[in-house]
Amino acid sequence: MPNQTRPHGGNQPNRRMLRRALFLLVVCGIVAFGVLIAKLYQIQITQHDLYESEAITQQVRSTTVDSGRGTIYDRNGKILAMSATVDTIYISPIEIIMYDEDPVFIAQNLSEILDVDYGEILERTGETDSWYQVVARRVEQDVADQVREFKNEYDLKGVKIETDSKRYYPYSTLASHVIGFVGYENTGLAGIELQLDDELTGTAGRVVRAKNAYGTDMLYTKFEDYYDAEDGCDVTLTIDTTIQYYMEKHLQQAVDDYGVQDGAAAIAMDVNTGEILGMVSLGNFDLNDYQAVSEETQAEIDAAETEEEKSALLTAAQQAQWHNNAVEDMYEPGSTFKPITMAMALQEGVVTADSTFYCGGVWKVAGDTDEGRHCWLLTGHGMQTLTQCLQHSCNVALMQIAQLVGAEKFYEYVDAFGLNEKTGIELSGEAGSLWWDSELFCNPYNQTQLAAASFGQTFNITPLQLIRAMCAVVNGGYLMQPYLVKQVTDSEGNTVLQKEPTVIRQVISEETSEIMRGILEQVVSDSTEGTGKNAYVSGYRIGGKTGTSTDTVTEAATGAKKYIVSFIGFAPADDPEICILVLLKNPSSDTGVAVSGGNMGAPTVANMMADILPYLGVEAVYSEDEAENMDHSVPNLVGLSLEEAEQTLTAQGFTSRVIGSGGSITAQLPAANAVVAAGSQILLYADSEIPEEQEEVPDLTGLTYEIARERMGWVALYINTDYANAANIQNAIITQQSIEAGTFVDYGTVIKVTLSNTDASTNAIA
């Protein structure tokens, strides 16, 4: 075939295709660059912070620097809670693999040093995608040093130690319900530790360092940022550790002496400021080991058949011991409420100090369908003065007084005394109150609620509400705001919070308050008429009121009749400084002491006051009888002549018996400085020695103090007591003794006895 040549212009389709391709290429390029630019804009501009953060996360390692938790002090600067440096031991499973370290070897040694289960540690080493597996927290310094030695000796990269902090409570169980505790993360879980957690915690710091591809710190780099931690604030409480100690000591003694079955509570308040000086809820628990329960309770838990039962029992026991009876419980105050009813009547002018009331043993009000309401003394008290109405704790008289006040006005005073509102104390879980609806309470055709309320029944309040109201009755009529936190200061000492006494309102006048102080003092000081006579403290002026009420919670749950016995007292009666309320929940009726506030609550408060008032600097003024009957310290007689020794003992109110025929004293029983009952017979050994054999302790319960002292003296044993009423001590009855009968002890042993004025027919339920 002959060659054919293309005609002119035969390559134009190719040019068109090329132009189209170039056009498409340009368009695609523009679109592609547009998308790229948009993406770059998104990455570098709109999402800059996100990608920067992720890049930093991949390139740097941040370590938290714990802030120091603030210290908690009592009002005198004594440390109640503090933090100390400890260590946390952890392992890095990734690094154990990375550096070819032996996980079994590590687990075995750490288990031995830290007393942690070997299997648990070995299991943690198997978390091979983890850099951080905790083995033990809050390890003490000496144990942590052993881990360091082990780590350094074998150059173990997978074993780590980091600084941590641990909360310490120097007084262990003291004020445990007030102070509270923290969990493993140093976060407050109860008490002030919880309520002021934000203030105590502070702000954690950070150390930021560059890290390598393995996630560990890069060596030889200068990149490091350090952000200081800010320590938490310090908190100063109104609690006084000395007052708290005395309260816990005597409340625990009352629990033991009276067989209290369901716990006890006590509150001490500064009458004039509302400051809480002490708050007790028994039983206590050790703040340094807050999850531990008593040995007796643990034995009951261990006896359970299944792990589920054990866990449930443990949880219930822990919740019970953490429960603050003084703040979280409501109860019927019983006769401790009667002073409030009387104060209303005096303030309203419906009664005067000269008023009289007759008690025939029963009283009927509108709405009663039976024979009426009985006084606790069924035979009645007869005609009484206003003072005697409280001295006798007469229900009938108080019902009459309340009717004079009237239901509506009575209810107004309930509000005014703060009994229908929470106090706002700085503790979680504060209970409120349970009162009748005002319309029902004020029904003129049914005054049964008013009658029962007049002597503290058919409503529920908290111990804190009652003591605040009683303080208002005796401090001039001022209802104060109770508080536990006195001051908060930051880590540099600057005051963040300073609390001052706050008057909520004046409820009664100064004149009414003065009359009430005088009446309440007679309840205690009159040994013939007063149901509170067991609260008397020799040398001091005490006022107060007994109370015995039904434990409605226990009765509803079990059907059994149980009682809460109580006493609320203040001192000095003429110029009050401190008020103390004590509650004993369900004391035993088998202790030889009649179950009543007068027989159990009153002496408990007396014992507290006997220690606290001297501590507060209140001077005792003793009568001649009191000074003569008080327990005395035995002088040192060794080395004196027989005549000198006998004269010394006579001058101090002791008698003596001489053993031996020498002219000088070579030994004595009891030893010098022993505190024994006044009038005790001191044995003087004149050139002779004390026998080495022992004597059997006799049973002293049921004897008067005087008879027991005489009997013990003839077997060379001695007694003393913390019974506060020296004027009536000789005839008080022994209900408990510190050493059980039948025990053999050395001659000269001093046995402490618990006394009660068991003229209880006038105190049976008052």
C-alpha positions in Angstrom: 0.0 0.0 0.0 1.4 3.3 -0.9 2.3 5.7 2.0 -0.5 8.1 3.0 0.3 11.3 4.6 -2.0 12.9 7.2 -3.8 16.0 6.0 -2.8 19.3 7.5 -4.2 19.7 11.0 -4.6 16.0 11.6 -3.1 16.2 15.2 -5.7 18.6 16.6 -7.7 15.9 18.6 -4.5 15.1 20.5 -4.0 18.7 21.4 -7.6 19.0 22.6 -7.1 16.0 24.7 -3.9 17.4 26.1 -5.6 20.7 26.9 -8.4 18.9 28.6 -5.9 16.8 30.6 -4.1 19.9 31.5 -7.3 21.6 32.5 -8.4 18.7 34.6 -5.0 18.5 36.1 -5.1 22.1 37.1 -8.6 21.8 38.4 -7.7 18.7 40.4 -4.6 20.3 41.6 -6.5 23.4 42.8 -9.1 21.2 44.5 -6.4 19.0 46.0 -4.4 22.0 47.2 -7.7 23.5 48.5 -8.5 20.4 50.5 -4.9 20.3 51.8 -5.0 23.9 52.7 -8.3 23.4 54.4 -7.0 20.4 56.3 -3.8 22.3 57.3 -6.0 25.2 58.4 -8.1 22.7 60.5 -5.0 21.1 62.0 -2.9 24.2 62.6 -5.6 26.7 63.3 -9.0 25.4 64.4 -7.8 22.2 66.1 -4.3 23.5 67.0 -4.9 23.1 70.7 -6.1 19.5 70.4 -3.1 18.3 68.3 -0.6 20.3 70.3 -2.0 18.6 73.5 -1.7 15.1 71.9 1.8 15.8 70.7 2.8 17.0 74.1 1.2 13.9 75.7 3.3 11.7 73.4 6.5 13.7 74.1 6.3 14.5 77.8 5.6 12.7 81.0 3.7 14.4 83.8 4.1 13.4 87.5 1.7 14.6 90.2 3.3 16.3 93.2 0.9 15.8 96.2 0.0 18.8 98.2 0.2 18.5 102.0 -3.1 18.0 103.7 -3.8 20.6 106.4 -3.3 19.9 110.0 -6.3 19.8 112.5 -5.7 21.4 115.9 -7.7 21.6 119.1 -8.5 25.0 120.6 -5.1 25.0 122.4 -3.0 24.1 119.4 -2.7 20.4 120.1 -2.5 18.4 116.9 -5.5 16.1 116.3 -4.7 15.1 112.7 -1.6 15.5 110.6 0.0 14.2 107.5 3.4 12.6 107.2 5.5 11.5 104.3 5.4 7.8 103.4 5.9 5.9 100.1 3.9 4.0 97.6 5.5 0.9 96.1 4.5 0.1 92.5 5.8 -2.0 89.6 6.0 -1.3 85.9 5.2 -4.5 84.0 6.2 -3.0 80.7 9.6 -2.1 82.0 10.0 -5.5 83.6 9.7 -7.0 80.1 11.7 -4.2 78.5 14.7 -4.8 80.8 14.2 -8.6 80.9 13.7 -8.7 84.7 12.4 -11.7 86.5 8.8 -11.2 87.7 8.8 -14.2 90.0 12.0 -13.0 91.7 10.5 -9.5 92.1 7.2 -10.8 93.4 8.9 -13.1 95.9 11.0 -10.4 97.4 8.4 -7.7 97.5 6.0 -10.1 99.1 8.5 -10.8 101.9 9.4 -7.2 102.5 5.9 -5.7 102.3 3.9 -8.6 103.7 1.7 -8.6 100.6 0.4 -11.8 99.1 2.9 -13.2 96.6 0.2 -14.3 94.1 -1.3 -10.8 94.0 2.0 -9.2 93.1 2.8 -11.9 90.5 -0.7 -11.3 88.9 0.1 -7.6 88.7 3.3 -8.3 86.8 1.2 -10.0 84.2 -0.5 -6.7 83.2 2.1 -6.3 80.4 0.4 -3.2 78.9 0.7 -1.3 82.1 3.3 1.1 83.4 1.8 1.4 86.8 0.6 -1.3 89.2 0.4 -0.5 92.9 1.8 -3.1 95.2 1.5 -1.3 98.6 0.4 2.2 99.6 1.5 4.3 102.5 4.5 2.3 103.4 6.5 3.4 106.4 10.0 4.7 106.0 11.9 1.7 107.4 10.0 -0.7 105.1 10.4 1.5 102.1 14.1 1.6 102.7 14.2 -2.2 102.5 12.5 -1.9 99.1 15.1 0.7 98.0 18.0 -1.6 99.0 16.4 -4.5 97.1 15.8 -2.3 94.0 19.3 -0.8 94.0 21.1 -4.1 94.7 19.7 -5.7 91.6 19.2 -2.5 89.6 15.6 -3.2 89.0 14.0 -0.7 86.6 10.5 -2.3 87.0 10.3 -1.6 90.8 9.2 1.9 91.6 8.9 4.1 94.7 7.1 7.3 94.8 6.4 9.8 97.7 3.0 9.7 99.2 1.4 11.0 102.4 -0.4 9.3 105.3 -2.8 10.8 107.8 -1.9 10.3 111.4 -4.1 10.9 114.4 -1.9 11.3 117.5 -4.7 10.8 120.0 -6.0 7.6 118.3 -9.6 7.3 119.4 -10.1 10.7 121.0 -12.9 12.7 119.5 -13.0 10.2 116.6 -16.5 11.1 115.5 -15.7 14.8 115.4 -12.3 14.6 113.6 -13.3 11.9 111.1 -10.9 10.1 108.8 -9.7 10.0 105.2 -9.6 7.2 102.6 -6.7 5.8 100.6 -6.7 8.8 98.3 -6.4 11.2 101.3 -10.0 12.3 100.7 -12.2 13.1 103.7 -14.8 10.4 104.4 -16.2 11.5 107.8 -16.3 14.2 110.4 -14.4 17.4 109.9 -12.1 15.6 107.5 -15.1 15.3 105.2 -16.9 18.6 106.0 -13.8 20.7 105.4 -12.2 18.5 102.8 -11.8 21.2 100.2 -10.0 23.5 102.6 -7.8 20.7 104.0 -6.9 19.2 100.6 -5.0 22.0 98.9 -3.9 21.9 95.2 -1.6 19.2 93.8 1.5 20.3 91.8 3.1 18.7 88.7 6.5 17.8 87.3 6.6 17.7 83.4 9.6 16.0 81.7 10.4 14.8 78.2 10.0 11.1 77.6 11.3 8.6 75.0 9.5 6.2 72.7 9.3 3.7 75.6 7.5 6.1 77.8 10.4 6.6 80.3 12.1 9.8 81.1 14.7 11.0 78.5 18.2 11.3 79.8 20.4 14.3 79.3 17.6 16.7 78.6 17.1 20.1 80.2 13.4 20.1 79.5 11.5 20.1 82.9 8.7 22.2 84.2 7.8 22.2 87.9 4.5 23.5 89.2 4.4 23.9 92.9 1.8 22.2 95.0 -0.2 24.4 97.3 -0.7 22.9 100.7 -4.1 22.6 102.3 -5.3 24.9 105.0 -5.0 24.2 108.7 -8.1 24.0 110.8 -8.5 24.9 114.5 -11.4 23.4 116.3 -13.3 24.5 119.4 -12.7 21.1 121.0 -10.5 21.0 124.1 -8.6 17.7 124.2 -8.4 17.7 128.0 -12.2 18.2 128.4 -12.8 15.6 125.7 -10.6 13.1 127.5 -12.4 13.6 130.8 -15.8 13.2 129.1 -14.8 10.0 127.3 -13.2 8.6 130.4 -16.3 9.1 132.6 -18.8 8.2 129.9 -17.0 4.9 129.2 -17.0 4.2 133.0 -20.8 4.9 133.1 -21.3 2.5 130.1 -19.4 -0.2 132.0 -20.9 0.5 135.4 -24.5 0.6 134.3 -24.4 -2.0 131.5 -25.3 0.4 128.8 -26.3 -1.7 125.8 -26.9 0.7 122.8 -24.2 3.3 123.1 -23.9 6.7 124.8 -23.3 10.3 123.9 -22.2 13.5 125.6 -21.8 17.1 124.5 -20.0 20.0 126.4 -20.8 23.5 125.2 -19.6 26.9 126.2 -22.8 28.4 127.6 -22.0 31.9 126.4 -20.5 31.3 123.0 -22.0 28.1 121.5 -18.5 26.6 121.1 -18.4 22.8 121.3 -15.8 22.0 123.9 -16.3 18.2 123.8 -18.4 15.7 121.9 -18.5 12.0 122.6 -20.2 9.1 120.9 -19.5 5.7 122.3 -18.2 3.3 121.2 -15.1 5.0 119.9 -12.9 3.7 117.1 -9.2 4.2 116.2 -8.8 6.8 113.6 -5.5 5.3 112.5 -7.3 2.1 111.7 -10.9 3.2 111.1 -12.0 0.0 109.4 -11.1 -2.2 112.3 -13.8 -3.3 114.7 -13.6 -4.5 118.3 -12.2 -8.0 119.0 -15.6 -9.1 120.3 -17.3 -7.9 117.1 -14.6 -9.4 114.9 -15.1 -12.8 116.6 -18.8 -12.7 115.8 -18.0 -11.8 112.2 -15.5 -14.6 111.9 -18.2 -17.1 113.1 -20.4 -16.4 110.1 -20.7 -19.2 107.7 -20.3 -17.5 104.3 -18.1 -14.7 103.0 -21.2 -12.7 102.1 -22.5 -12.9 105.6 -19.1 -11.8 107.0 -18.9 -8.9 104.6 -22.4 -7.8 105.6 -21.7 -8.1 109.3 -18.5 -6.1 108.9 -20.1 -3.3 107.0 -22.9 -3.1 109.5 -20.4 -3.0 112.4 -18.3 -0.3 110.8 -21.4 1.9 110.0 -22.5 1.5 113.6 -19.2 2.5 115.1 -18.9 5.5 112.7 -22.4 6.7 113.7 -22.3 9.9 115.8 -25.1 9.5 118.4 -24.7 13.1 119.5 -25.6 14.6 116.1 -27.3 11.9 114.0 -29.9 10.6 116.5 -33.2 12.0 117.6 -34.8 11.0 120.9 -37.4 12.0 123.4 -35.7 14.3 125.9 -38.1 13.4 128.7 -37.7 15.5 131.9 -34.6 17.4 130.7 -37.1 19.4 128.6 -39.1 20.6 131.7 -36.9 23.6 132.3 -37.7 24.9 128.9 -41.5 24.6 129.6 -41.0 26.5 132.9 -38.9 29.2 131.3 -41.7 29.8 128.8 -44.2 30.2 131.6 -42.0 32.6 133.5 -41.3 34.7 130.4 -45.0 34.9 129.6 -45.8 35.9 133.2 -48.3 33.1 133.7 -46.3 31.9 136.7 -44.0 33.5 139.1 -41.3 32.3 141.5 -44.0 32.2 144.2 -46.5 30.1 142.2 -47.7 26.8 143.7 -49.2 23.7 142.1 -50.9 20.6 143.5 -50.1 17.1 142.3 -52.5 14.3 143.2 -50.7 11.8 141.0 -52.9 12.2 137.9 -54.1 15.0 135.7 -56.7 15.0 132.9 -56.7 17.3 129.9 -59.1 17.8 127.0 -58.9 14.9 124.6 -58.0 12.3 127.3 -60.2 9.2 127.0 -59.0 7.4 130.0 -58.6 8.3 133.7 -56.0 10.9 132.8 -52.2 11.2 132.7 -50.2 10.0 135.6 -47.2 11.6 137.3 -44.3 9.3 137.6 -44.9 9.3 141.4 -48.4 7.7 141.4 -49.2 8.8 144.9 -48.6 12.4 143.9 -46.3 15.2 145.3 -49.0 17.3 147.0 -48.7 21.0 147.1 -45.5 22.3 145.6 -43.7 25.6 145.0 -42.4 26.3 141.5 -38.9 25.3 142.5 -40.2 22.0 143.9 -42.0 21.3 140.7 -38.6 20.9 139.0 -36.9 19.4 142.1 -39.5 16.6 142.1 -39.6 16.5 138.3 -43.4 16.5 138.6 -45.3 15.7 135.4 -48.6 16.9 136.7 -47.3 20.3 137.6 -45.6 20.7 134.2 -48.9 19.8 132.4 -50.6 22.5 134.4 -47.9 25.1 133.7 -48.1 24.3 129.9 -51.8 24.8 129.9 -51.3 28.2 131.4 -48.8 29.0 128.5 -51.2 27.7 125.9 -50.6 25.5 122.9 -50.0 28.3 120.4 -47.6 30.2 122.5 -45.9 26.9 123.5 -45.3 26.1 119.9 -43.9 29.6 119.2 -41.3 29.0 121.9 -40.5 25.6 120.4 -39.5 27.5 117.3 -37.8 30.3 119.2 -35.6 27.8 121.1 -34.5 26.3 117.8 -36.1 23.0 118.3 -37.8 22.9 114.9 -34.6 23.5 112.9 -31.1 21.9 112.5 -28.3 23.7 114.3 -26.0 23.8 111.3 -23.1 22.2 113.1 -20.1 21.5 110.8 -20.7 17.8 110.6 -22.6 15.8 108.0 -25.6 13.7 108.8 -27.1 16.1 111.4 -30.6 14.9 112.2 -33.6 17.3 112.5 -36.5 17.1 114.9 -39.9 15.5 114.8 -42.8 17.6 116.1 -46.5 17.6 115.9 -48.1 19.6 113.1 -48.9 23.1 114.5 -52.6 22.8 113.6 -53.0 19.5 115.4 -50.8 20.6 118.3 -52.9 23.8 118.9 -56.3 22.1 118.7 -58.2 23.5 121.7 -60.4 20.4 121.9 -57.4 18.0 122.2 -54.6 19.1 124.5 -53.0 15.7 124.9 -50.1 16.7 122.7 -49.4 19.8 124.8 -49.7 17.8 128.0 -47.2 15.2 126.8 -44.8 17.8 125.3 -44.7 19.7 128.6 -42.5 17.0 130.1 -40.6 16.0 127.0 -42.6 13.2 125.5 -44.2 12.4 122.1 -41.7 14.5 120.1 -38.1 13.9 119.1 -35.1 16.3 119.0 -31.4 15.9 118.9 -29.0 16.2 121.8 -27.4 19.2 120.1 -30.7 21.0 119.9 -31.4 20.3 123.5 -28.1 21.5 124.9 -28.3 24.7 122.8 -31.8 25.4 124.2 -30.7 24.8 127.8 -27.8 27.1 127.3 -30.3 29.8 126.2 -32.3 29.1 129.4 -29.3 29.8 131.7 -27.1 32.3 129.8 -29.4 35.3 129.8 -31.8 34.0 127.2 -29.6 34.0 124.1 -29.9 31.2 121.6 -26.3 30.7 120.2 -25.1 29.2 117.0 -23.2 26.0 117.9 -19.9 25.6 116.1 -16.9 23.3 116.0 -14.5 25.2 113.7 -12.8 28.1 115.3 -10.4 29.1 112.6 -9.0 28.2 109.2 -5.6 29.4 108.1 -3.7 28.9 104.8 -0.3 27.4 104.4 1.3 30.8 104.8 -0.5 31.5 108.1 -3.1 33.9 106.7 -6.6 33.7 108.3 -9.1 32.3 105.8 -11.9 31.9 108.2 -12.4 33.2 111.8 -15.6 32.2 113.6 -17.0 34.3 116.3 -20.0 33.7 118.7 -23.2 34.3 116.9 -26.5 35.2 118.7 -29.4 33.9 116.7 -32.1 35.5 118.9 -32.9 36.3 122.5 -35.6 33.9 123.6 -36.2 34.9 127.3 -35.1 37.8 129.4 -32.1 38.1 131.7 -34.4 38.2 134.6 -36.2 34.9 133.6 -32.9 33.3 133.0 -31.6 34.3 136.5 -34.7 32.7 138.1 -34.2 29.5 136.1 -30.6 29.3 137.2 -31.6 29.5 140.8 -34.3 26.8 140.4 -32.0 24.4 138.5 -29.3 24.8 141.2 -31.8 23.7 143.8 -32.6 20.6 141.7 -29.0 19.5 142.4 -28.0 21.1 145.7 -31.0 20.1 147.7 -30.1 16.6 148.9 -33.7 16.1 150.2 -35.9 17.3 147.4 -33.7 17.4 144.3 -33.9 14.5 141.8 -30.5 15.8 140.5 -28.7 15.5 143.8 -26.3 12.9 142.5 -24.9 15.6 140.1 -23.6 17.7 143.1 -19.9 18.2 143.1 -18.2 19.2 146.4 -17.0 22.8 146.4 -18.9 23.8 143.2 -22.3 25.2 142.4 -24.0 22.9 139.8 -27.4 23.3 138.2 -29.2 20.8 136.0 -32.1 18.5 135.3 -32.5 14.7 135.1 -34.3 12.8 132.4 -35.6 9.3 131.7 -37.5 8.7 128.5 -38.6 5.7 126.4 -36.3 4.6 123.6 -39.0 4.7 121.0 -36.7 3.5 118.2 -35.8 0.3 120.1 -39.3 -0.2 121.3 -40.7 0.0 117.8 -38.0 -2.3 116.4 -38.1 -5.0 119.2 -41.3 -4.4 121.2 -39.1 -4.3 124.3 -39.4 -1.5 126.8 -36.1 0.4 126.9 -35.0 3.7 128.3 -32.7 6.5 127.6 -31.4 8.1 130.8 -29.9 11.5 130.7 -28.8 14.5 132.7 -28.0 18.1 131.5 -26.0 20.2 133.9 -24.2 23.6 133.9 -21.7 25.3 136.2 -21.0 27.5 138.0 -24.7 27.9 138.6 -24.5 31.6 139.4 -22.3 32.5 136.4 -22.4 29.5 133.9 -19.4 28.7 131.8 -20.0 25.1 130.6 -23.0 23.0 130.0 -22.8 19.2 129.7 -25.4 16.7 128.4 -25.1 13.0 128.9 -27.3 10.2 127.4 -27.0 6.5 128.2 -29.1 4.4 125.9 -30.7 1.3 127.4 -28.8 0.7 130.7 -29.2 -2.6 132.3 -31.6 -3.1 135.2 -29.3 -5.8 136.7 -26.5 -3.5 138.0 -28.1 -2.8 141.4 -28.8 0.8 140.4 -32.3 1.9 139.6 -32.6 2.9 135.9 -33.1 6.7 135.9 -31.4 9.9 134.9 -30.9 10.8 138.6 -29.1 7.6 139.5 -27.1 7.1 136.3 -26.9 10.3 134.2 -26.4 12.7 137.1 -23.4 11.1 138.7 -21.8 10.8 135.3 -22.0 14.5 134.7 -20.8 15.1 138.3 -17.7 13.1 137.6 -17.0 15.0 134.5 -17.5 18.4 136.2 -15.3 17.3 139.1 -12.4 17.0 136.6 -13.3 19.8 134.2 -14.1 22.7 136.5 -10.7 22.7 138.2 -9.1 22.5 134.8 -11.1 25.5 133.7 -9.8 27.4 136.7 -13.1 27.5 138.6 -12.1 27.6 142.3 -13.8 25.2 144.7 -15.2 26.4 148.0 -15.6 23.5 150.3 -17.9 23.3 153.3 -16.4 22.0 156.6 -18.2 18.6 156.1 -17.0 18.3 152.6 -13.4 18.9 153.5 -13.6 16.4 156.3 -15.2 13.6 154.2 -13.1 13.9 151.0 -10.6 11.2 150.0 -7.1 12.2 151.2 -3.5 11.4 150.2 -1.6 9.4 152.7 1.5 11.2 154.1 5.0 9.6 154.1 5.5 8.3 157.6 8.6 6.2 157.2 11.4 7.4 159.5 9.1 9.3 161.9 8.8 8.3 165.5 5.7 6.4 166.4 4.3 9.5 168.2 5.0 11.8 165.3 3.4 9.4 162.9 0.2 9.1 164.9 -0.1 12.8 165.4 0.3 13.4 161.7 -2.4 10.9 160.8 -4.8 12.3 163.4 -4.3 15.8 162.0 -5.2 14.6 158.5 -8.3 12.7 159.5 -6.9 9.1 159.5 -6.8 6.5 162.2 -3.9 4.2 162.8 -2.9 0.7 164.0 0.6 -0.1 165.0 2.3 -3.4 164.2 5.5 -4.1 166.0 7.1 -2.7 169.2 9.8 -0.4 167.8 10.0 3.3 168.4 10.2 4.4 164.7 8.2 3.7 161.5 10.0 1.3 159.1 7.0 0.7 156.7 3.4 1.7 156.2 0.2 0.6 154.5 -0.9 2.0 152.2 2.2 3.6 150.6 2.8 7.3 150.8 0.8 9.4 148.4 -1.9 6.8 148.0 -5.4 8.4 147.9 -7.8 6.6 150.2 -11.1 7.2 151.9 -11.1 9.8 154.7 -10.9 8.1 158.1 -9.1 5.1 156.8 -7.0 3.0 159.2 -3.3 3.4 158.3 -1.0 0.5 159.3 2.2 1.6 160.9 5.0 -1.0 161.1 7.3 -0.1 164.0 10.6 -1.9 163.4 8.7 -4.7 161.6 8.1 -5.7 158.0 5.0 -5.9 155.7 4.0 -9.6 155.2 4.5 -11.0 151.7 1.3 -13.0 151.6 -1.8 -11.7 149.8 -5.3 -11.0 150.9 -8.6 -11.9 149.2 -10.7 -9.0 148.0 -14.1 -9.0 149.6 -17.4 -8.2 147.9 -18.2 -4.6 148.6 -21.3 -4.0 146.5 -24.3 -3.0 148.5 -22.2 -1.6 151.4 -22.1 2.0 152.3 -18.8 3.7 151.7 -18.2 4.1 155.4 -18.9 0.5 156.3 -16.7 -0.7 153.4 -13.9 1.6 154.5 -14.0 0.1 158.1 -14.1 -3.5 156.9 -11.3 -3.0 154.4 -9.0 -1.4 157.0 -9.0 -4.5 159.2 -7.6 -6.6 156.3 -5.1 -4.0 155.2 -6.9 -3.1 152.0 -8.2 0.3 151.1 -10.8 2.1 148.9 -11.3 5.4 147.2 -13.8 6.7 144.7 -14.3 9.5 142.1 -17.8 10.1 143.6 -18.1 13.9 143.4 -20.4 14.6 146.4 -18.2 14.5 149.5 -20.9 15.7 151.8 -23.0 12.6 151.2 -20.2 10.2 150.5 -20.3 8.2 153.8 -23.8 6.8 153.2 -23.5 6.4 149.4 -23.9 2.7 148.3 -21.1 0.9 146.4 -22.4 -0.5 143.1 -19.1 -1.5 141.4 -15.5 -2.2 142.4 -12.4 -2.0 140.3 -11.0 -5.4 141.4 -13.4 -8.3 141.5 -14.3 -10.0 144.7 -12.2 -13.2 145.3 -9.1 -11.8 143.7 -5.9 -12.1 145.8 -3.9 -8.8 146.0 -1.0 -7.5 148.0 -1.6 -5.8 151.3 -2.1 -2.1 150.9 -3.9 -2.3 147.6 -6.3 0.5 146.9 -9.6 -0.5 145.2 -11.6 2.2 143.4 -15.4 1.9 143.9 -18.4 3.4 142.2 -21.0 4.9 144.4 -24.6 5.8 144.0 -27.2 7.5 146.1 -29.8 4.8 145.9 -32.5 6.6 147.6 -34.1 6.0 144.3 -37.8 6.0 145.1 -37.8 9.7 144.3 -35.8 9.2 141.1 -37.5 6.1 139.6 -38.3 7.6 136.2 -37.5 11.3 136.7 
